[in-house]
Every structure is written in structure tokens, then in C-alpha cells.
Amino acid sequence: MKTVKGVFFAALLCGAMSCGNNEEKPAAVVRPKETPRELYLKQISRYEKEMHQSQTLDPNTATIAVKAYDDFVKAFPDDSLSPDFIFKAAEISTANQQYTQALMYYEMITSKYPAFKLVPESLYLQGYLLDNFLNDDAKAKLVYEQVIEKYPKLPYAADAKAAIRNLGKSDEELIREFEKKNKRKK
């Protein structure tokens, strides 16, 4: 009997609630949900802000920022921001002494985004990383030669020629050559 009374009371309560006044209640404010792209951009913005506020590059923040750029590019490879984000990832990787990773990002720019404005710089920086940090003079020379061939009128070509002349020389040899040049100028 208690069960029947309970069901009856619940039904009566529901009916009473639905019979109240017919005033329209204001519709709940519905905010559009952020798109995945916007969420990625918000995250990237947060990490960029964090890095810019610091006097020195925090390796952990740098690693997380590079991952955020990388994640965006994987999710939106054809987005107009993707090559910029890859370039930033390469710069941060270089500053964070992740030279192999930086090289991979610069190579990605030159291969996947050939119309991107920073392709000449990306190509030159590949040679620079190979030359100065990854100790691969043979590959560095090939990359520098590509810079000279593809972009002969850009300053990177002149820099690449100078780099080729200095490949394989020790710091002491370079200093001696520099001092020798300075003595001749006097």
C-alpha cells in the first residue's frame, strides 16, 4: 500500500509542478562551444605568453610549447598557421638545444610548405644546425649548396658560401684567419 501511495504522490507532485503559471522562463544563455582549433590556439597562446614573460627559456615550458605547436600542425596540417608554428617549434627546439628535433622541423617546412615565406631561412638553418651542432660537415655542405643554387640573390647564399669555406675548421683556425685579415686591413 505504501508503494501505491508513493507512486500516486509522485504523480500528483509532477502534475502540480507542470500546472504552475505559464510565464515564459528566460532561455538559458547558450555560449557556442569553442572549436578544437580555438582550443589549440588558446593553449599555444598561453605557452607563448609564459615564455615571453620569462627572462630565460624554461626547458619544460619550451618542450610543452613545441608539443602544442606540433599537435596543432598534426590536427590542422593545411591551416595557414601551421608553417609558422613549425618554424616557431624549430626555433624553440634550437634554443632548448634539441638540435635534431629543430632540424626535423626545418626539413618539414622545406618539404611540406614550399611556398612558405621562411623556406630560404629554414633551408639555411638546416645547414647551420648540421654544421655547428650536429657535426655533419658533408650534409651541411650539401644543404649550403642548395641554398646557393636556389636563392643566389638572398643574403643566405652569401652566408652559405662563407660557411662552406669554414667547414671543418677549428675555432682556433678561424680566429687565426680572422686576425690575419684584420692585420692586412691596417
Order of alpha helices (4+ residues) and beta strands (2+ residues): alpha-alpha-alpha-alpha-alpha-alpha-alpha-alpha-alpha
